[in-house]
Amino acid sequence: MLLKTSLRSFFAHKWRLVLSLLAVVLSVAFVAGTLVFYHTATGTFDRLFASTASDLSVSRAEDRMAERGGPAALPTVPVETRAKIAAEPGVKAALGQVMTSTATLVDPSTHKVVGPTTGAPTLTGNWTDTPRNSVDVTSGHVPQGPDQIVLDADTARKSGLGLGSRLRIVSDRGDHDFTISGIATFRTTNPGAALAFLDTPTAQQVLLGTEAYTSVEVFGDGSRSDDQLKAAALADLGGGFQARTAAEQRAENAADVGSFLDFMKYAMLGFAVLAAGVGGFLIVNTFSMLVTQRTREIGLLRAIGGSRSQVNRSVLTEGLILGVLGSTLGIGAGLGLALGLIQLMKAAGMNLDAGALEVTWTVPAVSYAVGVLVTLFAAFVPARRASRITPMAALLDHAAPAEPRAARVRIAVGALVTLLGAAALVGAAAATGATGGLLIGLGVLATLIGAVVLGPLLVSGLLRLLGGALPALFGPAGRLAQRNVMRNPRRTGSTAAALMIGLAVVIGASVVTSSMVSSATAQIDRSVGADYIVDGGRSGLTPAMVDAVGHTAGVDHVTRQKAVPADLTTPDGTRTETVLIAADPSFTRDFRMPLASGSAEGVFSGGLSVDQKFADAHHLSAGDTITVDYGGGRTQTLPVAAVLKTGNQLFDGNFFTGIPTVSAALDGRLPADSAVFAGAKAGADKGAVLAGLQKSLESYPQLTVKDQAGYKDMIRSQVDQLLYMVYGLLGLTIVVAVLGVVNTLALSVIERTREIGLLRAIGLSRRQLRRVVRLESVVIALFGAVLGTALGLSWGVTARSVLADQGLTTLTVPVGTVAFVLVGSVVIGLVAALVPAFRAARMNVLAAIASD
């Protein structure tokens, strides 16, 4: 009987639940789509790694330089090692492989980089036929001479290259031109990388400069396990080698890919949770208004014997139906979202198989849990309120019982939580490190909850201010709109809260990113004296590139910078793994180091710099010594020549020394330059010199050549890309919030049918009625925007304070973004009111008056 009543009630009001249903669908779609995409991507890569990994991969034990980013000096395996491993029992084949990610592919006809410039690597190596090739040559033939190269099909298509096209390899061994002799197609999926293959002698000469391999790939005959092959190989080869079984290779590759996919998964799930929370407000409002509209119906149900628990269960059953239906539709929409993400990855170069979507049991389980639990939780308070309607309510007008005690408790709880949140934010602004991060998290959560709880109280005060001008500007329509939004503060507050959350995150993120840009710009202005910055990217700069910079007309001097992995041991015995920044002595001409003590010149003439935070932690001062270990028994003891002030991202956490100092310890075996800095001659036209540098380096498109202004613009564009991604994901939250405003207005129009009929009967025109609804919508949206702006500013300002020791030293409030949010809220209000206002104006006056 209860189920029949609930189903009848649900379908009787189905059109009033459509927008709530859509909110559930959107939230669940994000959850389901993210999980399906993640499982599909990881499953695809697992199959790729399983089908291509050798049984055993043997290479040199990586030293610090190769392990932590030194772009030069790849560890190599002697050619005799391959023969030694091939002679081991159980080995079917042992193939020498040359593979590096430090070379750059360039189209010599256009001087453009071929392959990805960020994200996935460009892999260049030798062509070998293995039992588990990742690619097949599907056009042309394998490289058969020193002037031939094979390119993967995806990279060739994107770059407009084909058989017979010229392709240049730029490496630390120089520039080498080849002709494309073959096109290779991936057997499973292209993870986004660019692959180029040479014959083995050419790869050794061009990429390594010696007759050696980077690894030996071993395939067994099945008589011994991979672990047995590994133990035998390491025992035979002795020290200095490492070996990874197929399982270890798969785990390592999966971990590399998983870190990227995990970031996407958790970011999207985070916004799904946010959207579900915002949708919860919409569902609360919907069921609250339906309960109010059905007061007489519920009272009659109680009068004929229905118990409070039955009424409660009836409303919750309707919520359950909504949750199950919305979750089911959401899973379907999630599959579509997953397909869209796969197409997006294809556009980025990662060719996932859309025909092999992996829908594990976790997808429906998590999706239904999210959709149903959110809906039931949101419907609980309205259900409880419905169960408290007495049979006498059937004889009264449609009105919810007043709960003054509950309102007082709500105000007290909301005020307490808000004060605690504000105190946490104040404490976070004064704290540092993990303590500051914990406090700001608690502060954001508490102030958000407090604003939601206090929303109905704020409605009365803030809407008197926001809506105060309406009667003067719009006459009776304005007065009606103001009174309507203040009639039910709880409803208005929860409707605005949905919009408030999304806009608060937008404003907070904007404050942080704007402060990042302004802080970085201020630090560049304060610290950088170099006129030009040339960034070597992933592969670094070769001597030929550096020479090209130095021989450009108008360049006065060039400062090289290298990244050298090392371990530092302080006098207190602490060992720190880091990367030294080694530079020419002219570094002091290009940068103003923020000295707390010591001498900048001493840093580049046999000394070392540390920042103040590191010095305080290890009780260091200028003149103390630090032991530097470069690996392989190469160590030296350096004096602390300078202690640098903290608060500058260019120097914080970095250790500087001179290139001659490092060269002496490494016997000249140095990595490639990571960047070079140049200064213009006195009186030179700096714009003309920049153009000359770009002309001199046009054959090396992988390099970034900027003056100071261009470097600042690059930083700003990088931060803006992050912000635009946040805006895009938050768009879902704001869409759900707008649906909430539409839903509240639409149900409010239904709820006030008789009132609207009476107003029309006494002379209110259709135009005035539409204006009333539009003004209500605008005021609600403005209310949410004002609260969201206040919260977002408090969060952003506090976050900037917490991150001040990370280099965010300048607070910048994006006034334009704040103004856009406030103006945009008016537009949101007008858009949200379109359908409800149209429906209200079309009501038949007599039918509206006669409605019950």
CORMO-V417152 format. One record per residue. N is the residue number from 1. RES is the residue in one letter. SS is DSSP state (H for helix, E for strand, L for the rest). PHI is phi in whole degrees, 0 to 359 (NA if undefined). D_FIRST is the distance of its C-alpha to the first C-alpha in whole Angstrom. Layout:
n=[N/N]
res=[RES/RES]
ss=[SS/SS]
phi=[PHI/PHI]
d_first=[D_FIRST/D_FIRST]
//
This chain:
n=[1/2/3/4/5/6/7/8/9/10/11/12/13/14/15/16/17/18/19/20/21/22/23/24/25/26/27/28/29/30/31/32/33/34/35/36/37/38/39/40/41/42/43/44/45/46/47/48/49/50/51/52/53/54/55/56/57/58/59/60/61/62/63/64/65/66/67/68/69/70/71/72/73/74/75/76/77/78/79/80/81/82/83/84/85/86/87/88/89/90/91/92/93/94/95/96/97/98/99/100/101/102/103/104/105/106/107/108/109/110/111/112/113/114/115/116/117/118/119/120/121/122/123/124/125/126/127/128/129/130/131/132/133/134/135/136/137/138/139/140/141/142/143/144/145/146/147/148/149/150/151/152/153/154/155/156/157/158/159/160/161/162/163/164/165/166/167/168/169/170/171/172/173/174/175/176/177/178/179/180/181/182/183/184/185/186/187/188/189/190/191/192/193/194/195/196/197/198/199/200/201/202/203/204/205/206/207/208/209/210/211/212/213/214/215/216/217/218/219/220/221/222/223/224/225/226/227/228/229/230/231/232/233/234/235/236/237/238/239/240/241/242/243/244/245/246/247/248/249/250/251/252/253/254/255/256/257/258/259/260/261/262/263/264/265/266/267/268/269/270/271/272/273/274/275/276/277/278/279/280/281/282/283/284/285/286/287/288/289/290/291/292/293/294/295/296/297/298/299/300/301/302/303/304/305/306/307/308/309/310/311/312/313/314/315/316/317/318/319/320/321/322/323/324/325/326/327/328/329/330/331/332/333/334/335/336/337/338/339/340/341/342/343/344/345/346/347/348/349/350/351/352/353/354/355/356/357/358/359/360/361/362/363/364/365/366/367/368/369/370/371/372/373/374/375/376/377/378/379/380/381/382/383/384/385/386/387/388/389/390/391/392/393/394/395/396/397/398/399/400/401/402/403/404/405/406/407/408/409/410/411/412/413/414/415/416/417/418/419/420/421/422/423/424/425/426/427/428/429/430/431/432/433/434/435/436/437/438/439/440/441/442/443/444/445/446/447/448/449/450/451/452/453/454/455/456/457/458/459/460/461/462/463/464/465/466/467/468/469/470/471/472/473/474/475/476/477/478/479/480/481/482/483/484/485/486/487/488/489/490/491/492/493/494/495/496/497/498/499/500/501/502/503/504/505/506/507/508/509/510/511/512/513/514/515/516/517/518/519/520/521/522/523/524/525/526/527/528/529/530/531/532/533/534/535/536/537/538/539/540/541/542/543/544/545/546/547/548/549/550/551/552/553/554/555/556/557/558/559/560/561/562/563/564/565/566/567/568/569/570/571/572/573/574/575/576/577/578/579/580/581/582/583/584/585/586/587/588/589/590/591/592/593/594/595/596/597/598/599/600/601/602/603/604/605/606/607/608/609/610/611/612/613/614/615/616/617/618/619/620/621/622/623/624/625/626/627/628/629/630/631/632/633/634/635/636/637/638/639/640/641/642/643/644/645/646/647/648/649/650/651/652/653/654/655/656/657/658/659/660/661/662/663/664/665/666/667/668/669/670/671/672/673/674/675/676/677/678/679/680/681/682/683/684/685/686/687/688/689/690/691/692/693/694/695/696/697/698/699/700/701/702/703/704/705/706/707/708/709/710/711/712/713/714/715/716/717/718/719/720/721/722/723/724/725/726/727/728/729/730/731/732/733/734/735/736/737/738/739/740/741/742/743/744/745/746/747/748/749/750/751/752/753/754/755/756/757/758/759/760/761/762/763/764/765/766/767/768/769/770/771/772/773/774/775/776/777/778/779/780/781/782/783/784/785/786/787/788/789/790/791/792/793/794/795/796/797/798/799/800/801/802/803/804/805/806/807/808/809/810/811/812/813/814/815/816/817/818/819/820/821/822/823/824/825/826/827/828/829/830/831/832/833/834/835/836/837/838/839/840/841/842/843/844/845/846/847/848/849/850/851/852]
res=[M/L/L/K/T/S/L/R/S/F/F/A/H/K/W/R/L/V/L/S/L/L/A/V/V/L/S/V/A/F/V/A/G/T/L/V/F/Y/H/T/A/T/G/T/F/D/R/L/F/A/S/T/A/S/D/L/S/V/S/R/A/E/D/R/M/A/E/R/G/G/P/A/A/L/P/T/V/P/V/E/T/R/A/K/I/A/A/E/P/G/V/K/A/A/L/G/Q/V/M/T/S/T/A/T/L/V/D/P/S/T/H/K/V/V/G/P/T/T/G/A/P/T/L/T/G/N/W/T/D/T/P/R/N/S/V/D/V/T/S/G/H/V/P/Q/G/P/D/Q/I/V/L/D/A/D/T/A/R/K/S/G/L/G/L/G/S/R/L/R/I/V/S/D/R/G/D/H/D/F/T/I/S/G/I/A/T/F/R/T/T/N/P/G/A/A/L/A/F/L/D/T/P/T/A/Q/Q/V/L/L/G/T/E/A/Y/T/S/V/E/V/F/G/D/G/S/R/S/D/D/Q/L/K/A/A/A/L/A/D/L/G/G/G/F/Q/A/R/T/A/A/E/Q/R/A/E/N/A/A/D/V/G/S/F/L/D/F/M/K/Y/A/M/L/G/F/A/V/L/A/A/G/V/G/G/F/L/I/V/N/T/F/S/M/L/V/T/Q/R/T/R/E/I/G/L/L/R/A/I/G/G/S/R/S/Q/V/N/R/S/V/L/T/E/G/L/I/L/G/V/L/G/S/T/L/G/I/G/A/G/L/G/L/A/L/G/L/I/Q/L/M/K/A/A/G/M/N/L/D/A/G/A/L/E/V/T/W/T/V/P/A/V/S/Y/A/V/G/V/L/V/T/L/F/A/A/F/V/P/A/R/R/A/S/R/I/T/P/M/A/A/L/L/D/H/A/A/P/A/E/P/R/A/A/R/V/R/I/A/V/G/A/L/V/T/L/L/G/A/A/A/L/V/G/A/A/A/A/T/G/A/T/G/G/L/L/I/G/L/G/V/L/A/T/L/I/G/A/V/V/L/G/P/L/L/V/S/G/L/L/R/L/L/G/G/A/L/P/A/L/F/G/P/A/G/R/L/A/Q/R/N/V/M/R/N/P/R/R/T/G/S/T/A/A/A/L/M/I/G/L/A/V/V/I/G/A/S/V/V/T/S/S/M/V/S/S/A/T/A/Q/I/D/R/S/V/G/A/D/Y/I/V/D/G/G/R/S/G/L/T/P/A/M/V/D/A/V/G/H/T/A/G/V/D/H/V/T/R/Q/K/A/V/P/A/D/L/T/T/P/D/G/T/R/T/E/T/V/L/I/A/A/D/P/S/F/T/R/D/F/R/M/P/L/A/S/G/S/A/E/G/V/F/S/G/G/L/S/V/D/Q/K/F/A/D/A/H/H/L/S/A/G/D/T/I/T/V/D/Y/G/G/G/R/T/Q/T/L/P/V/A/A/V/L/K/T/G/N/Q/L/F/D/G/N/F/F/T/G/I/P/T/V/S/A/A/L/D/G/R/L/P/A/D/S/A/V/F/A/G/A/K/A/G/A/D/K/G/A/V/L/A/G/L/Q/K/S/L/E/S/Y/P/Q/L/T/V/K/D/Q/A/G/Y/K/D/M/I/R/S/Q/V/D/Q/L/L/Y/M/V/Y/G/L/L/G/L/T/I/V/V/A/V/L/G/V/V/N/T/L/A/L/S/V/I/E/R/T/R/E/I/G/L/L/R/A/I/G/L/S/R/R/Q/L/R/R/V/V/R/L/E/S/V/V/I/A/L/F/G/A/V/L/G/T/A/L/G/L/S/W/G/V/T/A/R/S/V/L/A/D/Q/G/L/T/T/L/T/V/P/V/G/T/V/A/F/V/L/V/G/S/V/V/I/G/L/V/A/A/L/V/P/A/F/R/A/A/R/M/N/V/L/A/A/I/A/S/D]
ss=[L/H/H/H/H/H/H/H/H/H/H/H/L/H/H/H/H/H/H/H/H/H/H/H/H/H/H/H/H/H/H/H/H/H/H/H/H/H/H/H/H/H/H/H/H/H/H/H/H/H/H/H/L/L/L/E/E/E/E/E/L/L/L/H/H/H/H/L/L/L/L/L/L/L/L/L/E/E/H/H/H/H/H/H/H/H/L/L/L/L/E/E/E/E/E/E/E/L/E/E/L/L/L/E/E/E/E/L/L/L/L/E/E/E/L/L/L/L/L/L/L/E/E/E/E/E/L/L/L/L/L/L/L/L/E/E/E/E/E/E/L/L/L/L/L/L/L/E/E/E/E/E/H/H/H/H/H/H/H/L/L/L/L/L/L/E/E/E/E/E/E/L/L/E/E/E/E/E/E/E/E/E/E/E/E/E/L/L/L/L/L/L/L/E/E/E/E/E/L/H/H/H/H/H/H/H/H/H/L/L/L/E/E/L/E/E/E/E/E/E/L/L/L/L/L/H/H/H/H/H/H/H/H/H/H/H/H/L/L/L/E/E/E/E/E/H/H/H/H/H/H/H/H/H/H/H/H/H/H/H/H/H/H/H/H/H/H/H/H/H/H/H/H/H/H/H/H/H/H/H/H/H/H/H/H/H/H/H/H/H/H/H/H/L/H/H/H/H/H/H/H/H/H/L/L/L/L/H/H/H/H/H/H/H/H/H/H/H/H/H/H/H/H/H/H/H/H/H/H/H/H/H/H/H/H/H/H/H/H/H/H/H/H/H/H/H/H/L/L/L/L/L/L/H/H/H/L/L/L/L/H/H/H/H/H/H/H/H/H/H/H/H/H/H/H/H/H/H/H/H/H/H/H/H/H/H/H/L/L/L/H/H/H/H/H/L/L/L/L/L/L/L/L/H/H/H/H/H/H/H/H/H/H/H/H/H/H/H/H/H/H/H/H/H/H/H/H/H/H/H/L/L/H/H/H/H/H/H/H/H/H/H/H/H/H/H/H/H/H/H/H/H/H/H/H/H/H/H/H/H/H/H/H/H/H/H/L/L/L/H/H/H/H/H/L/H/H/H/H/H/H/H/H/H/H/H/H/L/H/H/H/H/H/H/H/H/H/H/H/H/H/H/H/H/H/H/H/H/H/H/H/H/H/H/H/H/H/H/H/H/H/H/H/H/H/H/H/E/L/L/L/E/E/E/E/L/L/L/L/L/E/L/H/H/H/H/H/H/H/H/L/L/L/L/E/E/E/E/E/E/E/E/E/E/E/E/E/E/E/L/L/L/L/L/E/E/E/E/E/E/E/E/E/L/L/L/H/H/H/H/E/L/L/L/E/E/E/E/L/H/H/H/H/L/L/L/E/E/E/E/E/H/H/H/H/H/H/L/L/L/L/L/L/L/E/E/E/E/E/L/L/L/L/L/E/E/E/E/E/E/E/E/E/E/L/L/L/L/L/L/L/L/L/L/E/E/E/E/H/H/H/H/H/H/H/H/L/L/L/L/L/L/E/L/E/E/E/E/E/E/L/L/L/L/L/H/H/H/H/H/H/H/H/H/H/H/L/L/L/L/L/L/L/E/E/E/E/H/H/H/H/H/H/H/H/H/H/H/H/H/H/H/H/H/H/H/H/H/H/H/H/H/H/H/H/H/H/H/H/H/H/H/H/H/H/H/H/H/H/H/H/L/H/H/H/H/H/H/H/H/H/L/L/L/L/H/H/H/H/H/H/H/H/H/H/H/H/H/H/H/H/H/H/H/H/H/H/H/H/H/H/H/H/H/H/H/H/H/H/H/H/H/L/H/H/H/L/L/L/L/L/L/L/L/H/H/H/H/H/H/H/H/H/H/H/H/H/H/H/H/H/H/H/H/H/H/H/H/H/H/H/L/L/L/H/H/H/H/H/H/L/L]
phi=[NA/297/296/297/297/295/296/297/294/299/285/290/243/301/288/282/257/299/291/297/299/296/297/296/301/296/297/293/301/295/295/296/299/296/293/296/299/298/294/295/295/294/296/297/290/300/294/298/292/293/273/243/291/285/293/205/242/250/213/291/298/290/273/299/295/283/290/245/106/296/288/251/59/295/292/240/249/300/296/292/296/299/296/295/290/298/276/290/298/88/265/275/207/231/245/283/241/244/208/216/250/267/274/242/264/226/276/294/280/242/56/246/291/258/105/291/262/222/77/297/275/257/253/237/197/260/275/225/274/243/296/225/297/277/224/236/283/257/211/79/213/293/297/234/191/289/245/245/213/250/238/289/295/296/294/299/295/294/267/71/252/204/303/91/290/269/218/250/254/250/222/290/265/115/255/223/259/223/249/289/258/204/242/252/246/294/284/246/216/264/290/106/279/256/239/225/233/245/287/299/300/292/298/296/290/283/263/246/74/206/277/203/235/271/198/242/263/249/236/275/264/95/279/227/285/298/295/293/298/296/299/293/295/293/293/285/276/83/287/91/240/229/223/233/287/300/296/291/296/297/295/293/295/296/294/296/290/298/297/289/294/297/300/298/298/288/296/290/294/298/288/294/297/298/295/295/296/295/297/300/297/298/292/303/299/300/291/298/288/295/297/297/291/255/305/294/299/292/298/295/299/293/293/265/115/291/275/299/295/293/297/301/294/298/293/295/296/299/297/298/300/299/294/294/294/296/293/297/294/295/296/298/294/296/298/296/296/298/298/296/295/296/295/296/294/297/297/273/105/258/273/280/270/292/275/236/299/256/253/278/296/292/296/294/298/291/297/293/298/294/297/287/295/298/293/295/297/292/276/295/297/301/296/297/293/296/292/268/288/272/301/294/296/295/268/258/287/290/203/276/294/287/228/298/293/298/294/294/298/300/296/296/295/299/295/296/296/296/296/296/296/297/296/296/294/297/295/296/297/267/267/223/63/295/298/298/296/295/294/292/297/295/295/298/296/291/292/295/298/298/295/293/293/275/311/300/292/291/304/300/283/289/286/296/285/294/266/298/275/297/299/290/275/237/66/303/298/295/295/297/298/299/289/294/289/268/295/234/302/296/295/299/297/290/295/291/299/300/288/302/297/299/290/296/294/299/295/300/296/293/297/295/291/296/292/299/295/294/294/297/296/296/292/295/300/280/244/264/254/297/278/221/237/243/263/277/67/285/261/80/250/276/305/296/293/297/298/298/294/295/266/286/300/95/276/274/206/231/244/271/225/233/254/238/297/197/247/252/242/274/302/277/91/282/253/237/274/206/231/288/259/259/220/291/303/290/303/291/278/261/222/259/286/282/286/264/197/91/228/293/298/293/297/260/231/106/244/212/250/228/272/299/297/294/297/294/294/243/54/257/213/303/106/292/247/229/272/250/247/266/91/66/78/265/228/203/251/241/280/285/273/205/249/259/295/271/104/230/299/288/236/300/77/256/239/252/206/265/299/301/295/292/300/295/283/258/55/80/276/248/290/294/294/280/198/228/238/225/242/276/292/302/83/285/283/295/294/292/294/299/297/294/298/297/291/296/253/294/282/237/292/286/277/253/246/223/270/299/297/293/294/295/296/295/298/297/293/295/293/297/299/297/294/295/296/298/300/297/291/289/303/299/299/291/299/297/296/297/301/296/296/301/297/298/294/297/291/295/297/296/298/257/304/296/299/297/299/295/298/295/293/266/120/288/281/300/298/295/295/298/296/302/295/297/294/302/297/296/294/298/296/296/300/297/292/296/296/297/295/298/295/300/296/295/294/295/296/294/299/298/295/297/268/300/284/262/111/275/272/246/271/230/264/286/301/299/294/299/297/297/297/292/293/297/295/295/297/301/299/293/294/296/272/303/291/301/294/296/293/297/290/273/298/284/299/294/295/295/295/278/291/235]
d_first=[0/4/5/5/6/9/10/11/12/14/16/16/18/20/23/23/22/25/28/25/25/28/29/27/29/32/32/30/33/36/35/34/37/39/38/39/42/43/43/44/47/48/47/50/52/52/53/56/57/56/58/61/62/65/65/67/68/72/73/75/74/73/75/74/75/73/70/69/70/74/74/77/79/76/77/78/79/82/83/84/81/79/82/81/78/78/80/78/76/73/73/73/74/75/75/76/74/75/72/72/69/72/74/73/73/74/75/79/79/76/76/73/71/69/66/64/65/62/60/60/64/67/68/72/73/75/74/73/72/69/67/64/65/63/64/66/69/68/71/74/75/75/78/81/84/84/83/80/76/73/70/66/65/62/65/67/65/64/68/69/71/72/75/78/77/78/77/78/77/78/78/80/83/83/82/82/82/80/79/76/77/73/69/67/63/61/59/56/55/58/57/58/62/65/67/71/73/77/79/80/83/82/79/81/84/82/79/81/84/85/85/82/78/75/73/74/71/71/69/69/70/67/70/69/66/65/66/69/70/70/71/74/75/75/77/80/79/80/79/78/75/71/69/66/64/61/58/60/61/57/56/58/58/54/54/56/54/51/52/52/49/47/48/47/43/43/44/42/39/40/40/36/35/37/35/31/32/33/30/28/30/29/25/25/27/24/21/23/24/21/20/23/22/19/20/20/16/15/17/16/12/14/16/14/13/11/13/15/14/10/12/14/12/10/14/15/12/14/17/16/16/19/21/20/21/24/25/25/27/29/30/31/33/35/36/38/39/41/42/44/45/47/48/49/51/53/54/55/57/54/54/50/49/46/45/45/42/40/37/36/33/34/33/29/29/31/29/25/26/28/25/22/24/26/22/20/24/24/21/21/23/21/18/20/21/18/17/20/20/21/20/23/23/21/25/26/27/25/27/26/27/31/31/35/35/33/35/38/37/36/39/41/39/40/44/44/43/45/48/47/47/50/52/51/52/55/56/55/58/60/59/60/59/56/56/56/53/51/51/50/47/46/47/46/42/43/44/41/39/41/41/37/36/39/38/37/40/42/41/42/46/46/45/47/50/48/47/50/52/49/50/54/54/51/51/48/46/47/46/43/42/43/41/38/38/39/36/33/36/33/31/35/36/33/34/37/37/36/39/41/40/41/44/45/46/48/50/50/51/54/55/56/57/59/61/61/63/65/66/67/69/71/72/73/75/76/77/78/81/81/81/80/77/77/74/74/71/70/73/75/79/82/85/86/83/84/88/86/85/88/91/89/91/90/89/91/89/86/84/83/79/78/75/77/74/76/75/76/77/78/81/78/77/74/73/71/70/71/73/76/77/80/82/86/88/87/84/85/86/83/81/81/80/78/81/80/83/86/87/85/88/88/85/86/90/89/86/82/80/77/74/74/71/72/76/74/72/75/78/80/82/85/87/85/85/82/82/80/79/79/79/81/83/84/84/86/86/85/86/83/85/83/80/77/75/71/69/70/68/71/73/70/70/72/76/79/82/85/85/88/87/84/87/89/87/85/89/88/85/82/79/79/79/75/77/80/81/84/86/88/91/92/93/91/88/85/83/86/86/82/82/85/83/80/83/84/81/80/80/78/74/72/74/73/76/75/77/76/74/72/71/69/68/67/65/63/62/61/59/57/56/54/53/52/50/48/48/46/44/43/42/39/38/39/38/34/36/37/33/32/34/33/30/30/33/30/28/30/31/28/28/31/31/32/35/36/36/38/40/41/42/44/46/45/46/43/46/46/42/42/44/42/39/42/43/40/40/43/43/40/42/45/43/42/45/47/45/45/49/49/47/49/52/52/50/53/56/55/55/58/60/58/59/63/64/63/65/63/66/65/62/62/59/58/58/58/54/53/55/53/49/50/51/48/45/47/46/43/42/43/42/38/39/40/36/35/38/38/35/36/39/38/35/36/37/36/33/32/34/31/28/26]
//
